[in-house]
Amino acid sequence: MKVLLELIRIAFIFVFFGGILSAFIKYVYSKLGTDTNTYGWMGLIAILILFLVLYRNKLQFSGWYKGKGREKLPKKVSKLLISSSILLLLLPPILSFFLS
């Protein structure tokens, strides 16, 4: 039962907060003149990566599931994922500017 509650919690976090952040990024991209239909997927992937790092390093320890496999990501992996996520967030306006 606790595993099911944790899965529902994860889905809620990803869908609700991911949707809000995705809408915000789409708004910012549209204000910058970036084509969100072409490059919007990069922002979505960046949000998912950021939530993955956040969940694995913080949120999994405050949930219902207390079983095996609960450990933080290594610092190098966390830094690499966060850096790639930031790059993915910054890339669409740059690509849109140079390729249009």
MMTF fields as JSON, N, C-alpha, C and O atoms, coordinates in Angstrom:
{
  "mmtfVersion": "1.0.0",
  "mmtfProducer": "UNKNOWN",
  "numBonds": 399,
  "numAtoms": 400,
  "numGroups": 100,
  "numChains": 1,
  "numModels": 1,
  "chainsPerModel": [1],
  "groupsPerChain": [100],
  "chainIdList": ["A"],
  "bondAtomList": [4, 2, 8, 6, 12, 10, 16, 14, 20, 18, 24, 22, 28, 26, 32, 30, 36, 34, 40, 38, 44, 42, 48, 46, 52, 50, 56, 54, 60, 58, 64, 62, 68, 66, 72, 70, 76, 74, 80, 78, 84, 82, 88, 86, 92, 90, 96, 94, 100, 98, 104, 102, 108, 106, 112, 110, 116, 114, 120, 118, 124, 122, 128, 126, 132, 130, 136, 134, 140, 138, 144, 142, 148, 146, 152, 150, 156, 154, 160, 158, 164, 162, 168, 166, 172, 170, 176, 174, 180, 178, 184, 182, 188, 186, 192, 190, 196, 194, 200, 198, 204, 202, 208, 206, 212, 210, 216, 214, 220, 218, 224, 222, 228, 226, 232, 230, 236, 234, 240, 238, 244, 242, 248, 246, 252, 250, 256, 254, 260, 258, 264, 262, 268, 266, 272, 270, 276, 274, 280, 278, 284, 282, 288, 286, 292, 290, 296, 294, 300, 298, 304, 302, 308, 306, 312, 310, 316, 314, 320, 318, 324, 322, 328, 326, 332, 330, 336, 334, 340, 338, 344, 342, 348, 346, 352, 350, 356, 354, 360, 358, 364, 362, 368, 366, 372, 370, 376, 374, 380, 378, 384, 382, 388, 386, 392, 390, 396, 394],
  "bondOrderList": [1, 1, 1, 1, 1, 1, 1, 1, 1, 1, 1, 1, 1, 1, 1, 1, 1, 1, 1, 1, 1, 1, 1, 1, 1, 1, 1, 1, 1, 1, 1, 1, 1, 1, 1, 1, 1, 1, 1, 1, 1, 1, 1, 1, 1, 1, 1, 1, 1, 1, 1, 1, 1, 1, 1, 1, 1, 1, 1, 1, 1, 1, 1, 1, 1, 1, 1, 1, 1, 1, 1, 1, 1, 1, 1, 1, 1, 1, 1, 1, 1, 1, 1, 1, 1, 1, 1, 1, 1, 1, 1, 1, 1, 1, 1, 1, 1, 1, 1],
  "groupList": [{"groupName": "MET", "atomNameList": ["N", "CA", "C", "O"], "elementList": ["N", "C", "C", "O"], "formalChargeList": [0, 0, 0, 0], "bondAtomList": [1, 0, 2, 1, 3, 2], "bondOrderList": [1, 1, 2], "singleLetterCode": "M", "chemCompType": "L-PEPTIDE LINKING"}, {"groupName": "LYS", "atomNameList": ["N", "CA", "C", "O"], "elementList": ["N", "C", "C", "O"], "formalChargeList": [0, 0, 0, 0], "bondAtomList": [1, 0, 2, 1, 3, 2], "bondOrderList": [1, 1, 2], "singleLetterCode": "K", "chemCompType": "L-PEPTIDE LINKING"}, {"groupName": "VAL", "atomNameList": ["N", "CA", "C", "O"], "elementList": ["N", "C", "C", "O"], "formalChargeList": [0, 0, 0, 0], "bondAtomList": [1, 0, 2, 1, 3, 2], "bondOrderList": [1, 1, 2], "singleLetterCode": "V", "chemCompType": "L-PEPTIDE LINKING"}, {"groupName": "LEU", "atomNameList": ["N", "CA", "C", "O"], "elementList": ["N", "C", "C", "O"], "formalChargeList": [0, 0, 0, 0], "bondAtomList": [1, 0, 2, 1, 3, 2], "bondOrderList": [1, 1, 2], "singleLetterCode": "L", "chemCompType": "L-PEPTIDE LINKING"}, {"groupName": "GLU", "atomNameList": ["N", "CA", "C", "O"], "elementList": ["N", "C", "C", "O"], "formalChargeList": [0, 0, 0, 0], "bondAtomList": [1, 0, 2, 1, 3, 2], "bondOrderList": [1, 1, 2], "singleLetterCode": "E", "chemCompType": "L-PEPTIDE LINKING"}, {"groupName": "ILE", "atomNameList": ["N", "CA", "C", "O"], "elementList": ["N", "C", "C", "O"], "formalChargeList": [0, 0, 0, 0], "bondAtomList": [1, 0, 2, 1, 3, 2], "bondOrderList": [1, 1, 2], "singleLetterCode": "I", "chemCompType": "L-PEPTIDE LINKING"}, {"groupName": "ARG", "atomNameList": ["N", "CA", "C", "O"], "elementList": ["N", "C", "C", "O"], "formalChargeList": [0, 0, 0, 0], "bondAtomList": [1, 0, 2, 1, 3, 2], "bondOrderList": [1, 1, 2], "singleLetterCode": "R", "chemCompType": "L-PEPTIDE LINKING"}, {"groupName": "ALA", "atomNameList": ["N", "CA", "C", "O"], "elementList": ["N", "C", "C", "O"], "formalChargeList": [0, 0, 0, 0], "bondAtomList": [1, 0, 2, 1, 3, 2], "bondOrderList": [1, 1, 2], "singleLetterCode": "A", "chemCompType": "L-PEPTIDE LINKING"}, {"groupName": "PHE", "atomNameList": ["N", "CA", "C", "O"], "elementList": ["N", "C", "C", "O"], "formalChargeList": [0, 0, 0, 0], "bondAtomList": [1, 0, 2, 1, 3, 2], "bondOrderList": [1, 1, 2], "singleLetterCode": "F", "chemCompType": "L-PEPTIDE LINKING"}, {"groupName": "GLY", "atomNameList": ["N", "CA", "C", "O"], "elementList": ["N", "C", "C", "O"], "formalChargeList": [0, 0, 0, 0], "bondAtomList": [1, 0, 2, 1, 3, 2], "bondOrderList": [1, 1, 2], "singleLetterCode": "G", "chemCompType": "PEPTIDE LINKING"}, {"groupName": "SER", "atomNameList": ["N", "CA", "C", "O"], "elementList": ["N", "C", "C", "O"], "formalChargeList": [0, 0, 0, 0], "bondAtomList": [1, 0, 2, 1, 3, 2], "bondOrderList": [1, 1, 2], "singleLetterCode": "S", "chemCompType": "L-PEPTIDE LINKING"}, {"groupName": "TYR", "atomNameList": ["N", "CA", "C", "O"], "elementList": ["N", "C", "C", "O"], "formalChargeList": [0, 0, 0, 0], "bondAtomList": [1, 0, 2, 1, 3, 2], "bondOrderList": [1, 1, 2], "singleLetterCode": "Y", "chemCompType": "L-PEPTIDE LINKING"}, {"groupName": "THR", "atomNameList": ["N", "CA", "C", "O"], "elementList": ["N", "C", "C", "O"], "formalChargeList": [0, 0, 0, 0], "bondAtomList": [1, 0, 2, 1, 3, 2], "bondOrderList": [1, 1, 2], "singleLetterCode": "T", "chemCompType": "L-PEPTIDE LINKING"}, {"groupName": "ASP", "atomNameList": ["N", "CA", "C", "O"], "elementList": ["N", "C", "C", "O"], "formalChargeList": [0, 0, 0, 0], "bondAtomList": [1, 0, 2, 1, 3, 2], "bondOrderList": [1, 1, 2], "singleLetterCode": "D", "chemCompType": "L-PEPTIDE LINKING"}, {"groupName": "ASN", "atomNameList": ["N", "CA", "C", "O"], "elementList": ["N", "C", "C", "O"], "formalChargeList": [0, 0, 0, 0], "bondAtomList": [1, 0, 2, 1, 3, 2], "bondOrderList": [1, 1, 2], "singleLetterCode": "N", "chemCompType": "L-PEPTIDE LINKING"}, {"groupName": "TRP", "atomNameList": ["N", "CA", "C", "O"], "elementList": ["N", "C", "C", "O"], "formalChargeList": [0, 0, 0, 0], "bondAtomList": [1, 0, 2, 1, 3, 2], "bondOrderList": [1, 1, 2], "singleLetterCode": "W", "chemCompType": "L-PEPTIDE LINKING"}, {"groupName": "GLN", "atomNameList": ["N", "CA", "C", "O"], "elementList": ["N", "C", "C", "O"], "formalChargeList": [0, 0, 0, 0], "bondAtomList": [1, 0, 2, 1, 3, 2], "bondOrderList": [1, 1, 2], "singleLetterCode": "Q", "chemCompType": "L-PEPTIDE LINKING"}, {"groupName": "PRO", "atomNameList": ["N", "CA", "C", "O"], "elementList": ["N", "C", "C", "O"], "formalChargeList": [0, 0, 0, 0], "bondAtomList": [1, 0, 2, 1, 3, 2], "bondOrderList": [1, 1, 2], "singleLetterCode": "P", "chemCompType": "L-PEPTIDE LINKING"}],
  "groupTypeList": [0, 1, 2, 3, 3, 4, 3, 5, 6, 5, 7, 8, 5, 8, 2, 8, 8, 9, 9, 5, 3, 10, 7, 8, 5, 1, 11, 2, 11, 10, 1, 3, 9, 12, 13, 12, 14, 12, 11, 9, 15, 0, 9, 3, 5, 7, 5, 3, 5, 3, 8, 3, 2, 3, 11, 6, 14, 1, 3, 16, 8, 10, 9, 15, 11, 1, 9, 1, 9, 6, 4, 1, 3, 17, 1, 1, 2, 10, 1, 3, 3, 5, 10, 10, 10, 5, 3, 3, 3, 3, 3, 17, 17, 5, 3, 10, 8, 8, 3, 10],
  "groupIdList": [1, 2, 3, 4, 5, 6, 7, 8, 9, 10, 11, 12, 13, 14, 15, 16, 17, 18, 19, 20, 21, 22, 23, 24, 25, 26, 27, 28, 29, 30, 31, 32, 33, 34, 35, 36, 37, 38, 39, 40, 41, 42, 43, 44, 45, 46, 47, 48, 49, 50, 51, 52, 53, 54, 55, 56, 57, 58, 59, 60, 61, 62, 63, 64, 65, 66, 67, 68, 69, 70, 71, 72, 73, 74, 75, 76, 77, 78, 79, 80, 81, 82, 83, 84, 85, 86, 87, 88, 89, 90, 91, 92, 93, 94, 95, 96, 97, 98, 99, 100],
  "secStructList": [7, 2, 2, 2, 2, 2, 2, 2, 2, 2, 2, 2, 0, 0, 0, 0, 0, 2, 2, 2, 2, 2, 2, 2, 2, 2, 2, 2, 2, 2, 2, 6, 6, 7, 7, 2, 2, 2, 2, 2, 2, 2, 2, 2, 2, 2, 2, 2, 2, 2, 2, 2, 2, 2, 2, 2, 2, 6, 4, 4, 4, 4, 1, 1, 7, 7, 1, 1, 7, 7, 7, 7, 7, 7, 2, 2, 2, 2, 2, 2, 2, 2, 2, 2, 2, 2, 2, 2, 2, 2, 2, 2, 2, 2, 2, 2, 2, 2, 2, 7],
  "xCoordList": [0.82, 0.0, 0.861, 0.544, 1.972, 2.842, 3.512, 3.76, 3.802, 4.415, 3.435, 3.829, 2.181, 1.155, 0.984, 0.874, 0.962, 0.859, 2.061, 1.915, 3.235, 4.438, 4.392, 4.8, 3.903, 3.768, 2.761, 2.981, 1.665, 0.682, 1.302, 1.079, 2.075, 2.751, 3.734, 3.785, 4.514, 5.474, 4.738, 5.122, 3.683, 2.922, 2.327, 2.348, 1.799, 1.239, 2.307, 2.087, 3.451, 4.537, 4.971, 5.103, 5.193, 5.671, 4.62, 4.945, 3.371, 2.329, 1.936, 1.876, 1.669, 1.194, 2.282, 2.117, 3.382, 4.442, 5.167, 5.611, 5.288, 5.87, 5.009, 5.533, 3.701, 2.791, 2.887, 2.879, 2.976, 3.1, 4.409, 4.424, 5.508, 6.803, 6.857, 7.443, 6.252, 6.223, 5.456, 5.888, 4.334, 3.567, 4.353, 4.316, 5.063, 5.878, 7.012, 7.275, 7.674, 8.779, 8.256, 8.89, 7.116, 6.519, 6.168, 6.344, 5.674, 5.37, 6.645, 6.665, 7.699, 8.967, 9.53, 9.99, 9.499, 9.993, 9.195, 9.769, 7.883, 7.062, 7.359, 7.342, 7.631, 7.99, 9.351, 9.592, 10.241, 11.56, 11.529, 12.539, 10.383, 10.249, 10.707, 10.99, 10.784, 11.21, 10.003, 8.929, 10.19, 9.117, 8.945, 9.771, 7.888, 7.69, 7.28, 7.473, 6.72, 6.36, 7.592, 7.592, 8.638, 9.858, 10.798, 11.371, 10.959, 11.969, 11.409, 12.184, 10.112, 9.507, 9.848, 9.845, 10.142, 10.465, 11.743, 11.897, 12.657, 13.903, 13.623, 14.225, 12.72, 12.348, 11.662, 11.89, 10.824, 10.137, 11.132, 11.024, 12.084, 13.111, 13.933, 14.278, 14.251, 15.02, 14.257, 14.845, 12.96, 12.132, 12.108, 12.225, 11.96, 11.938, 13.263, 13.276, 14.369, 15.676, 15.815, 16.299, 15.394, 15.481, 14.626, 15.057, 13.425, 12.576, 13.16, 13.015, 13.813, 14.46, 15.54, 15.607, 16.378, 17.436, 16.829, 17.277, 15.821, 15.167, 14.558, 14.703, 13.886, 13.26, 14.302, 14.197, 15.312, 16.3, 17.144, 17.608, 17.354, 18.212, 17.452, 18.04, 16.181, 15.437, 14.097, 13.855, 13.24, 11.842, 11.622, 10.643, 12.498, 12.273, 12.425, 11.937, 13.09, 13.302, 12.158, 12.122, 11.225, 10.101, 8.784, 7.723, 8.832, 7.613, 7.21, 7.723, 6.275, 5.746, 6.627, 6.674, 7.325, 8.111, 9.393, 10.144, 9.634, 10.813, 11.668, 12.453, 11.535, 12.22, 13.628, 14.26, 14.109, 15.466, 15.6, 14.61, 16.841, 17.129, 16.987, 16.982, 16.874, 16.726, 18.101, 18.583, 18.724, 20.0, 20.102, 19.478, 20.893, 21.054, 21.875, 22.64, 21.695, 22.563, 23.952, 24.082, 24.999, 26.339, 26.426, 25.729, 27.274, 27.376, 27.752, 27.219, 28.661, 29.073, 27.905, 27.728, 27.121, 25.952, 24.924, 24.346, 24.7, 23.751, 24.197, 23.389, 25.473, 25.988, 25.889, 25.546, 26.186, 26.091, 24.649, 24.391, 23.707, 22.303, 21.761, 21.024, 22.117, 21.651, 22.257, 21.567, 23.541, 24.183, 23.546, 23.302, 23.278, 22.646, 21.22, 20.749, 20.541, 19.19, 19.208, 18.374, 20.141, 20.264, 20.61, 20.081, 21.502, 21.842, 20.618, 20.407, 19.816, 18.602, 17.594, 16.848, 17.561, 16.654, 17.134, 16.316, 18.438, 18.982, 19.117, 19.187, 19.154, 19.395, 18.283, 18.61, 16.989, 15.953, 15.987, 15.888, 16.124, 16.197, 17.423, 17.362, 18.537, 19.76, 19.6, 19.937, 19.088, 18.865, 17.847, 18.02, 16.802, 15.78, 16.349, 15.989, 17.236, 17.844, 18.768, 18.718, 19.603, 20.579, 20.005, 20.523, 18.968, 18.435, 17.208, 16.636, 16.801, 15.647, 16.053, 15.198],
  "yCoordList": [-1.198, 0.0, 1.258, 2.241, 1.214, 2.378, 2.654, 3.806, 1.587, 1.761, 2.46, 3.344, 2.076, 2.705, 4.182, 5.026, 4.491, 5.885, 6.703, 7.857, 6.102, 6.801, 7.035, 8.095, 6.064, 6.24, 7.337, 8.122, 7.389, 8.457, 9.807, 10.788, 9.861, 11.102, 11.56, 12.745, 10.627, 10.96, 11.473, 12.491, 10.777, 11.194, 12.582, 13.4, 12.855, 14.172, 15.251, 16.295, 15.01, 15.996, 16.27, 17.428, 15.223, 15.405, 16.066, 16.97, 15.633, 16.176, 17.595, 18.481, 17.824, 19.132, 20.199, 21.2, 19.977, 20.988, 21.036, 22.101, 19.889, 19.87, 20.638, 21.327, 20.525, 21.271, 22.77, 23.551, 23.169, 24.599, 25.153, 26.206, 24.442, 24.909, 24.882, 25.769, 23.876, 23.789, 24.967, 25.544, 25.312, 26.464, 27.757, 28.621, 27.895, 29.085, 29.186, 30.261, 28.072, 28.085, 28.349, 29.068, 27.78, 28.041, 29.524, 30.101, 30.134, 31.575, 32.397, 33.325, 32.055, 32.787, 32.618, 33.588, 31.403, 31.175, 31.98, 32.541, 32.037, 32.791, 34.288, 34.981, 34.793, 36.214, 36.51, 37.628, 35.525, 35.701, 35.475, 35.665, 35.074, 34.853, 33.475, 33.264, 32.544, 31.183, 30.362, 30.452, 29.566, 28.701, 27.533, 26.621, 27.561, 26.534, 25.192, 24.154, 25.193, 23.924, 23.149, 21.918, 23.863, 23.205, 22.883, 21.795, 23.81, 23.668, 23.455, 23.353, 23.387, 23.247, 21.946, 21.889, 20.903, 19.612, 19.677, 18.914, 20.568, 20.686, 21.19, 20.714, 22.142, 22.64, 21.569, 21.474, 20.762, 19.685, 18.64, 18.181, 18.267, 17.306, 17.887, 17.168, 19.182, 19.835, 19.806, 19.555, 20.061, 20.022, 18.614, 18.445, 17.615, 16.235, 15.849, 15.166, 16.281, 15.988, 16.674, 16.067, 17.928, 18.641, 17.976, 17.866, 17.535, 16.851, 15.496, 15.073, 14.824, 13.565, 13.783, 13.045, 14.786, 15.083, 15.5, 15.046, 16.354, 16.794, 15.611, 15.506, 14.731, 13.588, 12.649, 12.234, 12.316, 11.35, 11.885, 11.106, 13.201, 13.754, 14.262, 14.347, 14.6, 15.166, 14.482, 13.978, 14.463, 14.084, 12.615, 12.286, 11.728, 10.307, 9.973, 8.94, 10.834, 10.569, 11.085, 10.82, 11.818, 12.341, 11.661, 12.108, 10.606, 9.947, 8.774, 8.594, 7.975, 6.836, 5.603, 4.788, 5.457, 4.249, 4.288, 5.262, 3.228, 3.151, 1.925, 1.495, 1.358, 0.118, 0.324, 1.351, -0.685, -0.67, 0.321, 0.794, 0.621, 1.425, 2.92, 3.662, 3.369, 4.809, 5.398, 5.341, 5.957, 6.621, 7.794, 7.807, 8.767, 9.963, 9.656, 8.693, 10.502, 10.427, 10.901, 11.765, 10.356, 10.888, 12.36, 12.802, 13.103, 14.547, 14.853, 15.794, 14.075, 14.309, 14.1, 14.863, 13.084, 12.808, 13.924, 14.377, 14.363, 15.459, 16.719, 17.379, 17.056, 18.255, 18.128, 19.094, 16.947, 16.733, 16.869, 17.504, 16.272, 16.347, 17.772, 18.217, 18.484, 19.867, 20.752, 21.611, 20.555, 21.344, 21.074, 22.003, 19.816, 19.503, 20.046, 20.45, 20.055, 20.613, 22.124, 22.64, 22.816, 24.259, 24.538, 25.47, 23.721, 23.876, 23.667, 24.409, 22.661, 22.412, 23.551, 23.828, 24.209, 25.352, 26.574, 27.345, 26.755, 27.925, 27.734, 28.713, 26.512, 26.218, 26.652, 27.158, 26.488, 26.865, 28.321, 28.56, 29.315, 30.688, 30.93, 31.687, 30.294, 30.462, 29.823, 30.435, 28.597, 27.934, 28.672, 28.798, 29.155, 29.884, 31.163, 31.54, 31.818, 33.059, 32.781, 33.493, 31.756, 31.487, 30.735, 30.874, 29.956, 29.15, 29.775, 29.173, 30.961, 31.57, 32.683, 33.302],
  "zCoordList": [0.0, 0.0, 0.0, -0.67, 0.773, 0.841, -0.498, -0.854, -1.234, -2.552, -3.49, -4.249, -3.443, -4.276, -3.921, -4.81, -2.632, -2.207, -2.687, -3.09, -2.64, -3.099, -4.608, -5.083, -5.356, -6.81, -7.152, -8.075, -6.41, -6.621, -6.284, -6.994, -5.212, -4.812, -5.889, -6.218, -6.439, -7.494, -8.721, -9.297, -9.124, -10.299, -10.101, -11.02, -8.916, -8.639, -8.726, -9.34, -8.123, -8.153, -9.581, -9.979, -10.353, -11.719, -12.601, -13.372, -12.501, -13.374, -12.968, -13.82, -11.691, -11.251, -11.355, -12.052, -10.661, -10.673, -12.016, -12.446, -12.676, -14.016, -15.008, -15.883, -14.877, -15.75, -15.528, -16.48, -14.262, -13.958, -14.509, -15.147, -14.26, -14.768, -16.294, -16.916, -16.884, -18.34, -18.95, -19.948, -18.353, -18.842, -18.679, -19.554, -17.562, -17.337, -18.358, -18.897, -18.617, -19.582, -20.987, -21.76, -21.32, -22.628, -22.778, -23.851, -21.706, -21.711, -21.916, -22.724, -21.189, -21.316, -22.724, -23.327, -23.248, -24.607, -25.63, -26.563, -25.46, -26.421, -26.334, -27.351, -25.129, -24.979, -25.596, -26.052, -25.616, -26.225, -27.735, -28.413, -28.259, -29.7, -30.138, -31.317, -29.22, -29.535, -29.972, -29.377, -31.014, -31.491, -30.52, -30.491, -29.738, -28.715, -29.318, -28.685, -30.521, -31.154, -31.584, -31.572, -31.964, -32.417, -31.26, -31.213, -30.336, -29.293, -27.888, -26.937, -27.734, -26.414, -25.716, -24.486, -26.472, -25.872, -25.049, -24.096, -25.395, -24.633, -23.221, -22.258, -23.098, -21.774, -20.948, -19.742, -21.582, -20.874, -20.368, -19.231, -21.195, -20.773, -19.625, -18.687, -19.692, -18.629, -17.31, -16.258, -17.359, -16.147, -15.563, -14.349, -16.407, -15.926, -15.276, -14.252, -15.86, -15.273, -13.916, -12.96, -13.829, -12.551, -11.47, -10.323, -11.829, -10.862, -10.46, -9.313, -11.393, -11.057, -10.003, -9.02, -10.201, -9.238, -7.901, -6.848, -7.939, -6.707, -5.958, -4.74, -6.671, -6.012, -5.425, -4.271, -6.23, -5.749, -4.598, -3.766, -4.533, -3.49, -2.267, -1.189, -2.391, -1.262, -1.006, 0.091, -2.002, -1.784, -1.449, -0.779, -1.891, -1.613, -0.129, 0.329, 0.611, 2.03, 2.897, 4.099, 2.297, 3.071, 2.712, 3.15, 1.935, 1.493, 2.371, 3.476, 1.851, 2.587, 2.471, 3.393, 1.352, 1.111, 1.941, 1.892, 2.699, 3.563, 3.246, 4.091, 2.056, 1.717, 1.193, 1.439, 0.459, -0.082, -1.228, -1.786, -1.563, -2.74, -2.562, -3.544, -1.342, -1.098, -0.811, 0.32, -1.827, -1.623, -2.586, -3.647, -2.196, -3.012, -4.255, -4.299, -5.263, -6.429, -6.04, -5.173, -6.662, -6.401, -6.804, -7.718, -6.127, -6.376, -7.822, -8.409, -8.406, -9.799, -10.752, -11.702, -10.502, -11.35, -11.204, -12.191, -9.97, -9.739, -10.467, -11.119, -10.36, -11.033, -12.544, -13.225, -13.077, -14.518, -14.999, -16.022, -14.262, -14.663, -14.56, -15.44, -13.504, -13.349, -14.431, -14.98, -14.747, -15.807, -17.163, -17.933, -17.454, -18.739, -18.796, -19.859, -17.664, -17.62, -17.874, -18.618, -17.267, -17.498, -18.954, -19.56, -19.51, -20.925, -21.812, -22.772, -21.49, -22.263, -22.126, -23.065, -20.976, -20.809, -21.593, -22.093, -21.703, -22.391, -23.899, -24.642, -24.346, -25.76, -26.719, -27.793, -26.405, -27.379, -27.843, -29.046, -26.944, -27.476, -28.341, -29.31, -27.996, -28.773, -30.144, -31.158, -30.183, -31.471, -32.314, -33.526, -31.699, -32.436, -33.053, -34.168, -32.317, -32.806, -33.996, -34.999, -33.887, -34.931, -36.125, -37.233, -35.94, -37.035, -37.709, -38.618, -37.282, -37.942, -38.865, -39.5]
}
